Amino acid sequence: MAAVSLIDLSVVLGRQAILDGITLEIADGAFVAVVGPSGTGKSTLLRTIAGLTPADDGTILFDGVDVTRVEPAERDIGMVFQTPALLPNRNVRRNVEFPLELRKETADAIHARVSAEVRAMHIEHLLRRKPAHLSRGEEQLVQIARTMVRSPRVLLLDEPFAPLDAHLRSRMRAEIQLLQRGYDVTTLMATNDPTDAMALASTIVVLDGTPARVVQLGTPGDLHAEPATLDVAMATGVLWTIPVRVERDGGGYWLVHDGAVRLRSWTPALEPHVGGTVTLGVRPTDFVRDDRGEATARLRRVVPGADAALLCSWGDRMVTGSGSADSEEIGRQIRLRVVRSVIFDAVDGRRIA
């Protein structure tokens, strides 16, 4: 296992700058999710740590040792790609054995390590099959087992759940979580899915821009509650947004949208925006049905068994909220209380309040 330090890391591919001065400290055994819009260099960051993409500037340290110019095979990295690259002529057992064969491990050592990994990933029943006879989820489990059989110091996961359906994603999250905790291996995962990041990571790093820079990093709870920008908020969970006009009223302000929204705010940060428009963001769990609520919405559907059980039209937006309703109320106006909201600048997306 290893602590990973990235110091002013920059990467240029062709004439395009991809990463610009990325600096991160990743503790030994941490699970870090790297999120951000598509094209912001998440995969490039992982490939640079692995040594597959050379850094044009900056330093990569493993436990304080500079590995920036060290060959990939000598970094002791395990990398799981979005699309598994299994050896087609080998069955599952021989695929998992392959990294240990390259190390020229003894037959007894190979048998012991492979047996442990296939049990951990619950793929003992697949050992005789070849890749052509595996599902996408099974291929990914085999790829992870082949990666972990080497006991790497650092595990890199590049969109590992992207090709999987919702059921398999849920299973794979559970497997990865158990694996990472069991081995206590330093892990970085690139993902576009907020659910993956929030469910698995102890720290989330948000990249944005061209070239990419670190916009914000912190715990999932911190980023979910206090996003620095609208992009960070969107990258850390579902967020309903609606443009609202800022009106001054005595010592406070009103946030107004076409009669459907009229929220009170007292934050002085809104003063420069009086008469203009800002973006109001609300999480689904922060919409609660309440007859004295500030927001008027029309009930469109009741979703039984869900955390956010009410589907409503709110202004020109469709949103979900929590609460109970009868099917007879569908089509009627209801009131929603906004438990918590975040206000963003409508131009640059920075958080105002």
C-alpha positions as CSV (number, residue, x, y, z in Angstrom):
1,M,0.0,0.0,0.0
2,A,1.2,3.5,-0.6
3,A,0.4,7.2,0.0
4,V,0.2,9.0,-3.3
5,S,1.3,12.6,-3.8
6,L,0.7,14.6,-7.0
7,I,2.6,17.9,-7.2
8,D,1.7,20.4,-10.0
9,L,1.0,17.5,-12.4
10,S,0.4,18.6,-16.0
11,V,-0.2,16.6,-19.2
12,V,-0.4,17.7,-22.8
13,L,-1.6,15.3,-25.5
14,G,-0.7,16.5,-29.0
15,R,-1.4,20.2,-28.8
16,Q,-4.1,19.9,-26.2
17,A,-3.4,20.6,-22.5
18,I,-5.4,18.0,-20.5
19,L,-4.3,18.5,-16.9
20,D,-3.0,21.7,-15.5
21,G,-1.1,21.8,-12.2
22,I,-3.0,19.0,-10.4
23,T,-1.9,18.8,-6.7
24,L,-3.3,16.1,-4.4
25,E,-2.4,14.3,-1.3
26,I,-3.9,10.8,-1.1
27,A,-3.4,9.0,2.2
28,D,-2.3,5.3,2.4
29,G,-5.5,3.2,2.2
30,A,-7.8,6.0,1.1
31,F,-10.6,5.6,-1.5
32,V,-10.7,8.6,-3.7
33,A,-13.2,9.2,-6.4
34,V,-12.3,11.6,-9.3
35,V,-15.4,13.1,-10.8
36,G,-16.2,15.8,-13.3
37,P,-17.8,16.3,-16.7
38,S,-16.8,14.1,-19.6
39,G,-13.5,15.2,-21.2
40,T,-12.0,16.7,-18.1
41,G,-9.1,14.4,-17.9
42,K,-10.2,11.8,-15.2
43,S,-8.9,8.8,-17.2
44,T,-5.8,10.7,-18.2
45,L,-5.1,11.4,-14.5
46,L,-5.3,7.7,-13.7
47,R,-3.2,6.7,-16.7
48,T,-0.5,9.2,-15.7
49,I,-0.4,7.8,-12.2
50,A,0.0,4.4,-13.7
51,G,2.8,5.5,-16.0
52,L,0.8,4.7,-19.2
53,T,0.6,8.4,-20.1
54,P,3.8,10.5,-19.4
55,A,3.6,13.6,-17.3
56,D,4.8,16.7,-19.1
57,D,5.4,18.5,-15.8
58,G,5.1,17.9,-12.1
59,T,5.9,15.0,-9.8
60,I,4.3,11.7,-8.7
61,L,5.4,10.3,-5.3
62,F,4.6,6.9,-3.8
63,D,5.4,7.0,-0.1
64,G,7.7,9.9,-0.8
65,V,9.6,8.2,-3.6
66,D,9.6,9.9,-7.0
67,V,8.1,7.5,-9.6
68,T,7.3,10.2,-12.2
69,R,9.8,8.6,-14.8
70,V,9.5,5.0,-13.5
71,E,8.2,2.4,-16.0
72,P,4.6,1.3,-15.4
73,A,5.6,-2.3,-14.6
74,E,7.9,-1.1,-11.8
75,R,5.2,1.1,-10.1
76,D,3.3,-1.9,-8.6
77,I,0.0,-0.5,-9.8
78,G,-3.2,-2.4,-10.5
79,M,-5.5,-0.9,-13.1
80,V,-9.1,-1.9,-13.9
81,F,-10.3,-0.5,-17.2
82,Q,-13.8,0.3,-18.4
83,T,-13.6,-2.5,-21.0
84,P,-12.0,-5.7,-19.7
85,A,-9.1,-7.0,-21.8
86,L,-9.0,-10.7,-20.9
87,L,-6.9,-13.2,-22.8
88,P,-9.5,-14.9,-25.1
89,N,-7.7,-18.3,-25.3
90,R,-7.3,-18.7,-21.5
91,N,-10.1,-19.7,-19.2
92,V,-10.9,-17.7,-16.1
93,R,-8.4,-19.5,-13.8
94,R,-5.5,-19.0,-16.3
95,N,-6.5,-15.3,-16.8
96,V,-6.3,-14.7,-13.1
97,E,-3.0,-16.6,-12.8
98,F,-1.4,-14.7,-15.6
99,P,0.2,-11.8,-13.6
100,L,1.7,-14.3,-11.2
101,E,3.1,-16.4,-14.0
102,L,4.9,-13.3,-15.3
103,R,6.4,-12.9,-11.9
104,K,7.5,-16.5,-12.0
105,E,5.8,-17.4,-8.7
106,T,5.8,-21.0,-7.6
107,A,2.8,-23.3,-8.5
108,D,1.8,-23.5,-4.9
109,A,1.9,-19.7,-4.4
110,I,-0.1,-19.2,-7.6
111,H,-2.7,-21.7,-6.5
112,A,-3.1,-20.2,-3.1
113,R,-3.4,-16.6,-4.3
114,V,-5.8,-17.4,-7.2
115,S,-8.0,-19.5,-4.9
116,A,-8.2,-16.6,-2.4
117,E,-9.1,-14.0,-5.1
118,V,-11.8,-16.1,-6.9
119,R,-13.4,-16.8,-3.5
120,A,-13.3,-13.1,-2.6
121,M,-15.0,-12.1,-6.0
122,H,-17.4,-15.1,-5.8
123,I,-16.4,-16.4,-9.3
124,E,-15.3,-19.9,-8.4
125,H,-18.1,-21.3,-10.6
126,L,-16.5,-19.5,-13.6
127,L,-13.0,-20.9,-13.5
128,R,-13.3,-23.2,-16.5
129,R,-15.1,-20.7,-18.8
130,K,-13.4,-18.6,-21.4
131,P,-14.1,-14.9,-21.8
132,A,-16.5,-15.4,-24.8
133,H,-18.8,-17.3,-22.4
134,L,-18.9,-14.6,-19.7
135,S,-21.4,-11.7,-19.2
136,R,-20.1,-8.2,-19.0
137,G,-20.4,-8.2,-15.3
138,E,-18.5,-11.5,-15.0
139,E,-15.8,-10.2,-17.2
140,Q,-15.3,-7.2,-14.9
141,L,-15.2,-9.4,-11.8
142,V,-12.5,-11.5,-13.5
143,Q,-10.5,-8.4,-14.5
144,I,-10.6,-7.2,-10.9
145,A,-9.5,-10.6,-9.5
146,R,-6.6,-10.6,-12.0
147,T,-5.7,-7.1,-10.9
148,M,-5.8,-7.9,-7.2
149,V,-4.1,-11.2,-7.3
150,R,-0.8,-9.2,-7.5
151,S,-1.6,-7.3,-4.3
152,P,-0.8,-3.9,-5.9
153,R,0.2,-0.9,-3.8
154,V,-2.3,1.3,-5.6
155,L,-5.5,0.3,-7.3
156,L,-6.8,2.5,-10.2
157,L,-10.4,2.0,-11.4
158,D,-11.3,3.7,-14.7
159,E,-15.1,3.9,-15.0
160,P,-15.3,0.3,-13.8
161,F,-19.1,0.2,-13.7
162,A,-19.9,2.1,-17.0
163,P,-20.9,-0.9,-19.1
164,L,-23.0,-2.5,-16.5
165,D,-26.8,-2.4,-15.9
166,A,-28.2,-1.0,-12.6
167,H,-28.4,-4.4,-10.9
168,L,-24.8,-5.3,-11.7
169,R,-23.6,-1.8,-10.8
170,S,-25.1,-2.2,-7.3
171,R,-23.4,-5.6,-6.9
172,M,-20.1,-4.4,-8.2
173,R,-20.1,-1.4,-5.8
174,A,-20.6,-3.9,-2.9
175,E,-17.8,-6.1,-4.2
176,I,-15.4,-3.2,-4.7
177,Q,-16.2,-1.8,-1.2
178,L,-15.5,-5.1,0.5
179,L,-12.4,-5.6,-1.5
180,Q,-11.0,-2.2,-0.8
181,R,-11.7,-2.5,2.9
182,G,-10.3,-6.0,3.1
183,Y,-7.0,-5.1,1.4
184,D,-6.9,-1.5,2.7
185,V,-5.4,-0.7,-0.7
186,T,-5.0,3.0,-1.8
187,T,-7.7,3.4,-4.5
188,L,-8.5,6.0,-7.1
189,M,-11.7,5.7,-9.1
190,A,-12.6,7.8,-12.1
191,T,-16.4,8.0,-12.6
192,N,-19.2,10.0,-14.2
193,D,-21.8,8.6,-11.8
194,P,-22.4,10.6,-8.6
195,T,-23.9,7.4,-6.9
196,D,-20.6,5.5,-7.4
197,A,-18.6,8.3,-5.9
198,M,-20.9,9.0,-3.0
199,A,-21.3,5.3,-2.1
200,L,-17.7,4.3,-2.2
201,A,-15.3,7.2,-1.7
202,S,-13.9,8.6,1.5
203,T,-12.7,11.7,-0.5
204,I,-14.1,13.1,-3.8
205,V,-12.0,15.2,-6.2
206,V,-13.9,17.3,-8.7
207,L,-12.1,18.2,-11.9
208,D,-13.3,20.8,-14.4
209,G,-12.1,23.1,-17.1
210,T,-9.9,22.7,-20.2
211,P,-7.2,22.0,-19.2
212,A,-8.6,20.3,-16.1
213,R,-7.9,21.7,-12.6
214,V,-9.1,20.7,-9.2
215,V,-12.3,22.7,-8.5
216,Q,-13.0,21.2,-5.0
217,L,-12.1,18.2,-2.9
218,G,-13.5,16.9,0.4
219,T,-15.7,14.2,1.9
220,P,-18.9,13.2,0.1
221,G,-20.9,14.9,2.9
222,D,-19.0,18.2,2.6
223,L,-19.3,18.4,-1.2
224,H,-22.9,17.4,-1.1
225,A,-23.8,20.0,1.4
226,E,-21.4,22.8,0.5
227,P,-20.6,22.6,-3.3
228,A,-18.3,25.4,-4.5
229,T,-20.0,25.5,-7.9
230,L,-23.0,24.2,-9.7
231,D,-20.9,21.6,-11.5
232,V,-19.7,20.3,-8.2
233,A,-23.3,20.1,-7.0
234,M,-24.3,18.2,-10.1
235,A,-21.3,15.8,-9.8
236,T,-22.2,14.8,-6.2
237,G,-25.9,13.9,-6.6
238,V,-29.2,14.8,-8.2
239,L,-29.9,18.5,-8.1
240,W,-33.1,20.2,-9.4
241,T,-32.3,23.7,-10.6
242,I,-34.6,26.6,-11.6
243,P,-33.8,30.3,-12.5
244,V,-35.1,32.7,-9.9
245,R,-35.3,36.5,-9.9
246,V,-33.9,38.3,-6.9
247,E,-36.1,41.0,-5.3
248,R,-35.2,43.1,-2.3
249,D,-37.8,43.5,0.5
250,G,-36.8,45.5,3.6
251,G,-33.7,43.8,5.1
252,G,-34.1,40.6,3.1
253,Y,-34.7,39.2,-0.3
254,W,-37.2,37.1,-2.3
255,L,-36.4,34.5,-4.9
256,V,-39.2,34.4,-7.4
257,H,-40.1,32.3,-10.4
258,D,-43.4,32.7,-12.3
259,G,-45.6,32.4,-9.3
260,A,-44.5,28.8,-8.6
261,V,-41.6,29.8,-6.4
262,R,-41.3,32.5,-3.8
263,L,-38.6,31.8,-1.3
264,R,-37.3,34.1,1.5
265,S,-33.6,34.7,2.0
266,W,-31.7,37.0,4.3
267,T,-28.1,36.5,2.9
268,P,-26.3,39.7,2.1
269,A,-24.5,37.9,-0.7
270,L,-27.6,38.4,-2.8
271,E,-27.4,42.2,-2.8
272,P,-25.3,42.4,-6.0
273,H,-27.9,40.3,-7.8
274,V,-31.0,42.3,-7.0
275,G,-33.1,42.7,-10.1
276,G,-31.2,39.9,-11.8
277,T,-31.4,36.2,-12.0
278,V,-29.6,33.5,-10.0
279,T,-29.9,29.7,-10.1
280,L,-31.7,27.9,-7.2
281,G,-30.7,24.3,-6.6
282,V,-32.6,21.8,-4.4
283,R,-31.9,18.2,-3.7
284,P,-34.8,15.8,-4.1
285,T,-34.7,14.9,-0.4
286,D,-35.0,18.6,0.5
287,F,-38.4,18.9,-1.2
288,V,-41.0,17.9,1.4
289,R,-44.7,18.0,1.1
290,D,-46.1,20.6,3.5
291,D,-49.4,22.5,3.2
292,R,-47.5,25.6,4.5
293,G,-44.6,25.1,2.0
294,E,-43.1,28.0,0.0
295,A,-43.3,26.3,-3.4
296,T,-46.4,25.5,-5.5
297,A,-46.2,22.4,-7.6
298,R,-48.6,20.2,-9.6
299,L,-48.5,16.5,-8.6
300,R,-47.9,14.3,-11.6
301,R,-47.2,10.9,-10.2
302,V,-46.9,9.0,-6.9
303,V,-44.0,6.6,-6.8
304,P,-44.5,3.9,-4.2
305,G,-41.6,2.6,-2.2
306,A,-39.2,5.4,-3.2
307,D,-37.3,7.8,-1.0
308,A,-38.5,10.7,-3.2
309,A,-42.0,9.5,-3.8
310,L,-43.7,12.5,-5.5
311,L,-43.1,13.5,-9.1
312,C,-44.2,17.1,-9.6
313,S,-44.1,19.9,-12.2
314,W,-42.5,23.0,-10.5
315,G,-42.6,26.0,-12.7
316,D,-41.2,24.6,-16.0
317,R,-39.3,21.8,-14.3
318,M,-40.1,18.3,-13.3
319,V,-38.9,17.5,-9.8
320,T,-39.2,14.8,-7.2
321,G,-40.0,15.3,-3.5
322,S,-40.8,13.3,-0.4
323,G,-44.1,12.9,1.2
324,S,-47.4,11.0,0.9
325,A,-50.3,11.5,-1.6
326,D,-53.3,9.7,-2.9
327,S,-53.6,8.8,-6.5
328,E,-56.8,10.9,-6.6
329,E,-54.6,14.0,-6.1
330,I,-52.7,13.5,-9.3
331,G,-53.1,16.6,-11.4
332,R,-53.8,18.9,-8.4
333,Q,-51.7,21.7,-7.0
334,I,-49.8,20.8,-3.8
335,R,-47.3,22.7,-1.6
336,L,-43.7,21.8,-1.1
337,R,-41.4,23.0,1.7
338,V,-37.8,23.6,0.7
339,V,-35.8,22.3,3.6
340,R,-32.5,23.4,2.2
341,S,-31.3,25.0,-1.0
342,V,-28.1,26.4,-2.6
343,I,-27.9,29.5,-4.7
344,F,-25.5,29.8,-7.6
345,D,-24.4,32.6,-9.9
346,A,-26.3,32.3,-13.2
347,V,-23.2,33.2,-15.2
348,D,-20.2,31.4,-13.8
349,G,-21.9,28.8,-11.6
350,R,-20.1,29.7,-8.3
351,R,-22.0,29.2,-5.1
352,I,-23.5,32.5,-3.7
353,A,-25.2,31.1,-0.6
